[in-house]
Every structure is written in structure tokens, then in C-alpha cells.
Amino acid sequence: MPAEPQRGGSRLGLVVLGLLGAAALPIAGLALLGGRADAGVLASPSFSRDVAPIVREKCAGCHRMGGIAPFAFRTAHDVSSKAGLIAAAVQERRMPPWPPGPRSARFAGQEARTLTASQRDTILRWVRAGARVDGNRVGPPPAPVTRPRAGERVLRLGLPVAYTPRSTGGSTDDYRCFLLDPGLREDVSVTSARIDPGQASLVHHVILFRVPASGIASGKALDRATAGPGWGCFGGTGIDAAGPSGLDNAPWIAAWAPGFGAGRLPDGLGVPLPAGSGVVMQVHYTLLNGRRPDRSRAVLTTVPAAKGLQPLETTLLPAPVELPCARGESGPLCERGAALLEQARKYGQRNALIPLGLLLLCGKDAGSPPAGAVTSCDRRIAGPTTIHSVAGHMHLLGRSIRVELSPGTPRARVLLDIPRWDFHWQASYVLARPAEARAGDVLRVTCRHDASLRRGLVPAAARAPRYTLWGEGTTDEMCLGLVQVTRG
């Protein structure tokens, strides 16, 4: 139940294309396809029989009223009026969003998230034939359902009061963390999760983090120090986020992204949640669709730890970020030492030690850090390990990310390759065939960043040139692979 797909492609691009006007879209789509809507097209697919079921299954999760997409697919006219846009997105394989490139491993449920060759052909032939409709209703997307099994208990979590997202400094995003009390009196294992956003048009993603009993006071202090429920956060919870510690048992529980709201772990596996733990619900709100009160919720199924499920752990694979200012840029923070002092001023001395810690962790020269757009780190596996899922995380200057097992050996396997990174479409992917690793094998994460992307950041203050280091803030960066594993 790692994060379900966090969308791939550019939503801004869709908005711009949507503004071009519905009338010209079918013609544009036909031009892209190299075809004409004439009597020569004899085998036009039926909208109601062939096209609507595909739209309902693969598109309507985001393209619905109150959804995160810029327009809804409720009726046949809604779809046919966007035929050219649909044709372009389908032909270029931008939609439905699927960030992993062809070098990635095969993932469980991949067929349900992407278009099959037959579905792609059906849509393109329908557009080529003139996008004719023979019905008027698309229908709602399949509702995500996670039903408890025998012996499972249901644990319900949600915001105790409504929160209305807000922006600062002109940003169109609000990252908010809320500390929730699951009231656990015994150790349990989480076996499934369903996350229900209160305002689907505003909620971009939700991640649930486990908070140990020792960290609850820190979470409460953050909450008290911030006006309104919860506190601002970006990239993580802000609780005990002082450095790359706890890399082999990170606190992720489950996540949600538009269109995919439920997930069950493979049989026999569970995410441990000890008695007395808290849960932080991190919600990313996008303010492009307005601001309304939200009360997002989550429903987990658990079993007592005494059932003996094999614990599923999240292992973090960080790499240092040492990104100089872009070519032609200059400024006081383009010097690494000045940027490091600024980080210490903003986040505290302890946080400013993270770049040094990552250099040492990854065997880099801490005295002369290897600066550049590409960074990587190898982590050696201590014992027999089974890798079940994989994810990547960067911020707003990311270009690409890859996670590999045993690179450069006969057993090399690319677990995840995202050649075109988009922060707004993150995901975690369950491997269709779990990867078996032995003691001494290497997990490698490789990231490519682009300092010139800073020029498009919001708010304007974030555009100031600077030497970029690892950090939680919007003007900082990360290079982080994540794998969910079982040991032994």
C-alpha cells in the first residue's frame, strides 16, 4: 500500500490545451492521427459499447466532478469534445499517467493503470472515425473498496476538525501534516488501507506515516506552534527529520493519489504499528481548484501482531544533492558554504549536518563534494532480502530517477526508471515478481537534477539562484529511493 500512482505528465499542459477550445479538437486529433473522418472508416468503435467503458475505468477516477483533473468526463459530449486532446495524450502515452519508463520492472496492477494496446487502438480508431457518439453517459469510476477479511479489525482515522488549505508567498500548494491518535493498546500489523480525500478536487496526495510514542510530543509541539489544525510540511512530516537515520525501517504506512484509493498487501505481509504509536496524515493540497474545508479520512485493516505476519519494512536509499547554480547565474548563495550556513539558519545546525552525513554514507569525498547534476548512492544489503515494491522521490528540480539492484553484474535488474520526473505525479509500485537479493548485493539510486528549473518556481522568492543541498524545503532538493522489503 505504498503510494498509489501519483500522476505522470503535466497537468498544466492539459489546462493549456483545454483552453484551446473544444471546436477545433476533433480536427486536431485527426491531423495527429493522419486520418480523416469520412465514409471510408467502416469499423468505427461504438462509444457506449467500446469507448465509454475504457474512459470509465482508466480516466474517470481523475476526470470527474470534484476531481483533480481540469475537466470532467460525465457525458459522451464531454469526451467527444476533447477528442483531439485525448488522441494526442493517448498516442504520446501521456495519459493515463504512468511515469515508469520501459526499462522499469513489470509491476503488479500495471494493466489496470495503463491502456492496453487494444484499448489504445480502440480510442484512436474512434477519434479517427470522427468521435461519433451513440449514447450519452460515461458513468462513475469503480469505487475503491478494501473489505476486511476474517480476523481483521477496522481502524478508522480522520481529521478531527476541518482544515481549509491556504497558500503562502503566492504558492499554489499547501503541504499539511496532522497528528492522529489510532488509540492502539496492542501491537498490530496493517494489512490494507483505503484513503478517502474530503475534497477530491483539492487533495493531490495523502501519505500516512507511523510516529513512535517517543515522537508524539514533537508532533504536538509542531501543532501547538502553528495556527489552525496541523502544521506545514514538505517532503516529510518534520518530526525527527534531522538526518538520514532509521534508513532501514522508515515510517511509511500507506498513501493515496487521485484515481487509486485502496490497496492490500500481499498475503502474509503487514506493516507493523506498535501500541502507543501515532499516525501523521500528510495531505498535499493544490489550490488551483479553490479552497474549501477538508476532512480527509483513512480506513485501515489490521491484525494483532501475534498473528505473526512477516513485517514489511520501508528502506530509504538517499543520495547527496550537491547542485551548483545554473550556468550564467550568480548570487551570494551560489557559494556552497554560504548556502550551508543559510540552511543552518533556517532549519537549525543539526539539519545542516545532513549534507555531510549523506556524503559519508555514500562514500563520497566530504572534503571536496562532487558537485553536479547527476548524483547516486550505493547501499550494500546485509542479508537475504526480498524487495516487494519501489518508489522514488525528488523535489521540483528533478529530471529523472532510477533504482537498480546489483548494477554492473550478471544479476543486474532495473527496479524503477522514471525518465521524466514530475513532482506532482509520484508513486510507489509493487513488483509483479519480487526481487530476491543476497548479502553483499547493492541497491543504487541515481538522480538527475536541473538547476535551471528554479526559474519557474513559485513563489518568486524561491527563484533566487543558490547552491542546492539536501533538505525538506521547497528550495532544497532530495534524491531518494524507497523499497519495501522483507528480511530473511
N, C-alpha and C positions, 0 to 999 in steps of 0.2 A: 503494500500500500504506500510505497513511496509515491512521490508526487505523480499524479496522472498528468497527461501531456499538458504542458504549458505551451501553448500555441507556437507555431513556426511561421515565419513570414512577417510582413509589415502591415499592421492594422491601419497605419496612416496611409499606406498605399491604397488600401481598399477604400478609405474615405475619399481620397482624391479622385479615384476612378469613379466612385459613386456620384461625385459631383458633376461628372461629365454629361450626365443626362441620360435618361432611360431610352429615349427615342433612338439614339444612334448605336446603342449597344448591340442589338442583334446583327446589324450590318458589320460592326467592328468584329464581332465574333466570327462571322462568316469569312471575313477577309483573313483573319488569323488562321482559319482552318483551310483556306484555299478553296472554298466551295461556294455554291450558290443555292438559294432556296428556290428550286424550280421543280417541274414535274418529273425530272429525271431521278429524283430521290424517291425510290419506291418503298423502301423499308424503313420509314421513319418510326422510331420507337414511340410508343404511346406514353404521354405524360403521366396519366393516372396509374397505368399498369407498370411502367418501366422506370420512369424518371422520379416520380414523387417518392417511392419507397427509398431510393438512394438519398435524396435530399433529406428525408425524414431521419434516416439512420445516421448519415455522415455529416450533415450540415446544420440541422435544426437545433442541435444542442447549444450552439453559439448564436446562430441566426434565428432568433425568436424574440417575441416581445419581451422587453425587460432583460434581454441577453446582452452579452458583452460585445457582440458584433455590431457594426454600424447600421445594419438594416436587417429586417426580419423576412423569413420565407414562410408566410402563412398561407398564401393562396397561389394558384397557378400563375396569376398575373405577376405576383411578386417575383417569381422565379423567371418567367419568360422575359420580363422587362430588364432583367440583369443577365440575359443570355450571353452577351458578348463578354461581360466581366467573368462570368462563370467559365466560359470556354477558355479564356486566357489563363485563369488560375488553374484549371484542370490540366490544360495542355502543358503548362510550365511546372506542374506538380507542386504548386504553392499551397493549394487547398485540396482536401482538408490538410491542416498543418501537420507536418511530420519532419521535424528537424534532422533526425539521423540521416547521414549520407549512405551511399551504397556500400561503403567499407565497413559499416557497423555490423555487429552480430544480428542474428534474427531474434526478434522479440515476441514474447507471448502477447496475443491480442493485437498484433500489428495489423492483421487483416481487418479487424473491426475499426481501426482508427484511420485507415487509408482506403483509397479506392482500388479495387481490383482492376485488372486490365479490362475485364468485361464491363465493369461499371463505368470506367473512363470512356470506353468506346461508345457505350450507350448514350452518355451525356453529349459527347462530341457529335455523334450522328444526329441526335435530337436537335442540337443547335444548327448543324449544317442544313437540316431539312426545314429550318425556319422557326424553330422553337414553338411549334404549334401546341395548343393545349386542348385536352378533351375532358377535363374535369376542373374543379376549382379549389380543391382542398389538399394541402400537404399533410397536415396532421402534426401532433406534438412529437417530439423526440422520445425515444424509450426512456422511461424514468429509471434512474439508478436505484437498484434495490440490493440490500445486503440483509438477508434473513438469518436470524440466529439459528444455529444448529443445536442438536441435543447436547446439553451440558454447558452451553454458553450463556453468559449473562449479558444484559444490555446496559451499557454505560452511556448516559446522555450528558453532553456538555454544551454550554452555550453562553453567550454574553449575558451577564446578569441584568444589564441595562443597555438601552440602545446607544449607539455611538454614531454621530454624524461626521463623516470624514471631512477633513479640512486640508488646505494647502498652505505652504509657507514659501515665501520668496518667489511666487509665480509658478511653482511646480504643479503639475497635473497628476501627481501621485501622492498617496498617503500610505505609509507603512506603519501599521499599528499593532502592538502586542498587548494581549490581555491575559492576565494570570487567572486560571480557573482551578477550582478545587474538585477533583473527582471523588473525594471522600473515601479513599481506599483504606480499608482496615486490614487487608491481606495482600500479599504479593499476587499479581495476576500476569497473564500474557495476553496481549491484544492480538486477535485473530482476524479482524476485519474492521473497516471504517467506512462510514458514509458521512460526507460533509455537505451540509445544506447552507449555501450563502443566503443571507437575508435579503440582500439586494443584488440579484444576479447581474444587473447591468453595471454595477459599480465594483463588484468584487472580482479582482483579477486572479488572485490565488489565495489559498489558505494552507498553512502548514502548522501541524501540531508538534510541539516539542515537549519532551519529558524534562521536568525540573526536579532534581533531587531535593529531598527535605532540607538539605543544607543551603539550597539556593532560593528557597521561598522568601526568606527575609529580604534578599536582594531584589526580588521581583516586586515585593510590596513597597519597598523604598522607591523604586522607579515609578510605581503607580502613584504614590503619595506626592512625589515631586513634580508630577505632570498634571495640568488642568484637564478635567474630564476623565472618563474611564480609559484605562490603559496608558501606554506611553509610545512615543515614536521609536521606530526601529527600522533597520535596513540591513538585509543580508543575514541577520541572525536576531536573537532575542535581546542582546545587550546584557544578559545575565551571564556572569562568569565568562565573558568573551574576551579574556585578556591575552590569549595566546593559543598556539597550536597544541593544547593539552587535551587528553582524552580522545586522541585521534582514532583509536581502535574501538571505541564504543560511544559514538556520538548520539545525541539525544533525539533524533528524529523518530516520530511515531507514524504519521500519515500525512497526506496532503491532498488538495483538490485543485483542479483547474477547470475552466469552462468546458462543458460538454461531457465531462467524465467525473462522476462524483462518488463512486463507490469502488472499493477494492477489497479482495480477500487474499490473505496469504496462502501459499501452498500448504497442503495438509501436513500437519506435524510441526509447523513452524509458528513462532509467536514472538512479538516484540515485548520484552519484559517491562513491566510497570510496577515498581515496588510499592509496598504500603507506605503511605505518607507522602507520596510524590505529588507534585503539582503538574499542571499542564499549561503551557503557553500556547495560545492560539494567535498566530501571526497572520494578519489579514492585509493584503495589498489591495488598496482601493485605487481605481482610476477615476479621476474627476471629469473626464471628457464627457461623461453622460449625466453630469449633475451631481447633486449632493443630497442624499436622503438618509434618514436614520436606518442603521443596520443592526440586526441581531443574528449574526450567523451562528450556526449550531453544528454539532457533530454527534454522531451515534456510533459508538464502538461496541464490538462484541469481545468479551474476554472469557477466559477460563482460569481457574485457580492455578497458580504456578505449580502446585502439587501434581497437576496432570502430566508434568514432565515434557512439555513441548520443547523442541530444540530452539534455543534462543537465537533470534535473528538480530545481528548487530550491524550498525552503520559505521563503516570505516571511512575516515576522511583522508584524502590524498591532496594536501595543499602543496603548491609550488610558490616560490617567492615571486613578487612582482617588483621589477626594477625598470620602470618605463620612463625614459627621458622625455623631455618636451619635444613636440613635433618639430620637424625641420622648419627653420625660419622663425620659430617662436623664441621669445626671451622674456625674462621676468625674474624677480627676486627668488621665487620658489622653484626655478628651473635647476637650481643647485641642490644636490641630494641632501647635504647637511641641513640646509635651510628648510627643506620640505620635511625632514625628520623632526626638526625642532618644532615646526608648526603642528605636526601630528601629536607630539608630546603635549603641546599647549592645549590642543582641542580635546584629546582623549585621555591624557594622563601619561606619566612616564612608563607605566607598565605596558600600555598598549604600544608605545613607541619602540618597545623591545621586540615586537613581533617580527619585523623585517629581519633582524639579526637572527632570531630563533629559526626562522624558515631557511635562511641561508645555511645555517649549521645543520639543520635537519636534512637538507637535501645535498649536503656535501659540496656546497659552493664556497668560493673564496670570500669570506666575510670582510677581509681587509680591502679587497678590490671587487665589489659586487659586479657580476656580469650583467650589465645593463643592455636592454634591447627589447624588441617587440615580441620575441618568442622566449618562453620560459618553460621549464619542465622540472620534474622531480621523480626520482625512483624510490619506491618503498619496497623493502625486501620482506617477503612473507615468512613468518617464523615457523609455521607448522601447517599441516594439512588444512586446507580451506576450500569451501565451496562458495562461489560467487553467484548470487541469485539475481541481483539487479544492479543497475549502474545509472549514474546521473553525472551531470557537470554543472558547475556554477561559476559565472563571472558577473561583472557588473556592466556598465554602459560603454566601456571602451573595448569590449571583447569582440574578436573577429571569428575565432574558431577554437574548438576544444576537442581533445581526443584522450581516451583512456584505453590503455593497452595492457595485456598480460604477456609476460615473457618476451618482450620485443627483442628482435635480433637473434632469436633461437628457432629451432625447428618447430617448437610448440607455440610460436607467436600467435596471438589472437587479438584482433581489434575488438574491444568490447563496445565502445561507443565512439563515433566520429561525427561531430556536428560541424560541417564545413562553413556554415553561415550562421554564426551565433546571433541570437536576438534575445536580449534580457527578458522581454515580455512573453517569451514562449519557452519556458523552462519545463523540464520533465524528468521523471525517473522511469526507467524501462526495465521490465522483468525479462531476463534472458529466456528464450524458448528452450535452450539447452544450457543448464547451469555450467559454469566453467570451474573445472577442478584445478586447484593449484597445490603445489608441493612446497615443502620447506626450501627456501632459497630462491624460489621464483620471485620475479619482480613485477610490481604494478607501477606503470608510468602514466603520469598525466602531463599533457603538453598543451599550452595555450598560446594563442597569438592575439596581441592587443594592438590597438591603433590609437596613438595619442591625438591624431587629428580629429577623431570623433568628438573630442571635448568641445569643439567649436559649436556643436549643435545641442549642447546640454541645456537643460532648464533646471534652476533659474540661471540668470545671466552670470551671477557670481561664480557659478561652477565652471565657467568657461576660461577663467584666468589660467594661463599656462603654468604648469607645475610638473616637477618630477613626481611620478605617481608610484606610491608604495601600497603594500597590502594594508587594507583597513576596511572598516564597516561602513564608512560614509559614502555618500553619492559621488564625491570627488576622489575617492580612493578606488582601488580595484582588488580583485581576487582572481586566483586560478585554483580551482578546487574540483577534484573528482570525488565522487561518493560511490561506494559499493556497499550493498547489503550482503552480509556473509554469514555462514555458519562455520564453526570451527570443529576440527577433528573428523 
